[in-house]
Amino acid sequence: MTFDFDTCPERRNTGSTKWNRYSGRDVIPLWVADMDFRCAPEIVEALHARVEHGVFGYTEPPAELAPVICDVLARDHGWNVDPEWIIWLPSLVVGLNVVSRALADEGDAVLTTVPIYPPFMSAPRNAERTLLTVPLVTRALPGGAEHWEWDWEALEAAVTPHTRLLLLCSPHNPTGRVWSDSELQTLAHFAARHDLLVVSDEIHCGLVLDTDKRHRPFAGLDTDTSKRTVTLMSASKTFNLPSLGCAFAIASDPQLRARLRRTMAGIVHHVGGLGYTATLAAYRDAGSWHQALLHYLSGNRDLVETALSRMPGLRSWHVEATYLSWIDARGLGTHDPLRLFESAGVGLYDGAQFDAPGFLRLNFACPRTLLREALQRMRAALPV
Ligand SMILES: Cc1ncc(COP(=O)(O)O)c(C=O)c1O
């Protein structure tokens, strides 16, 4: 079966967060992380059938859903999960806020690395927990290219006796890294040494673009790591379903699950029926669409990397996973690179929100003609 990623239905005037920002302006929006693609036909069909039924009373997850998710996790990531370990959530951001309250007490600190997806910083702050951030660093690889990695010494220096929780993003938004087994092992030892709980946000795990890399669930490393970890996942990033509100936490430790449930009770809304329907169809039926998507996104990634490498004043890094490119625009010598590109007709995400002023994030999950146009506009905004 072939799938059409080259055309997208008009998203203006559909309430799209991404497109509304520049409503009435000729600005191509490449900021918030959703995709300008129709989702898999199997998902649309499943939703049609559910809507056709016409009754939308209180809804439990389909009995098949948790076992299907466990099968996918075992097949794609070599991780054996018991369906009982799953707790349903309406979104991952809700999950980050719940864990910040449930797994760290008042006076405790939460540790994460920057740059990072903004809710990693806002969730601990919303919970009035102390936030500790450690910068990731770039390092040259054999062959000359650079990548982002952990600064283990800085991590050791940052941790305090009050630190209870480490927030990990794997694969990493915004740097696009797929953490290697050895990086994850080092992190697991660090967590064990300081007796930290770990929340591993793995929402991008289905978006590994490099065919020689594989996502390794942090909690799947060993039993001790599993016991101290809550993993957050969802089909919404890979299958483009964020407005349908279905995500889940996985925790093998019953006490951690009890703490999450206590914090959520009566406050966190249950998942909507359409979210369950779409998630089941995504994991069970949309494998061919998923493979075709990865192929298309890899092509877009290559286009972006070539184009950015020819833009003076910008630095960027190879995107191993996600559909997000992380750009250092400090070499442009302007204090507001976001505005520069907006004026040229391209809407990027401001790095300041990721704790990295002078950086930008570019979302390349859109039809290639639109992406080409955006890259040409960016180039035209720069000196020759
Ligand atoms: C790392 C990460 N976590 C969570 C989210 C948001 O998840 P949700 O829409 O389920 O709240 C995103 C969205 O881009 C993300 O990149």
The ligand as a Gaussian input file, in Angstrom:
#p B3LYP/6-31G(d) Opt

LIG

0 1
 C        9.179000      14.818000      24.953000
 C        7.730000      15.154000      24.861000
 N        6.912000      14.823000      25.862000
 C        5.587000      15.115000      25.820000
 C        5.044000      15.771000      24.730000
 C        3.587000      16.119000      24.726000
 O        2.804000      15.024000      24.929000
 P        1.226000      15.188000      25.098000
 O        0.714000      15.853000      23.865000
 O        0.755000      13.776000      25.255000
 O        1.010000      16.011000      26.323000
 C        5.868000      16.130000      23.670000
 C        5.295000      16.856000      22.527000
 O        5.990000      17.336000      21.681000
 C        7.234000      15.806000      23.726000
 O        8.076000      16.130000      22.735000

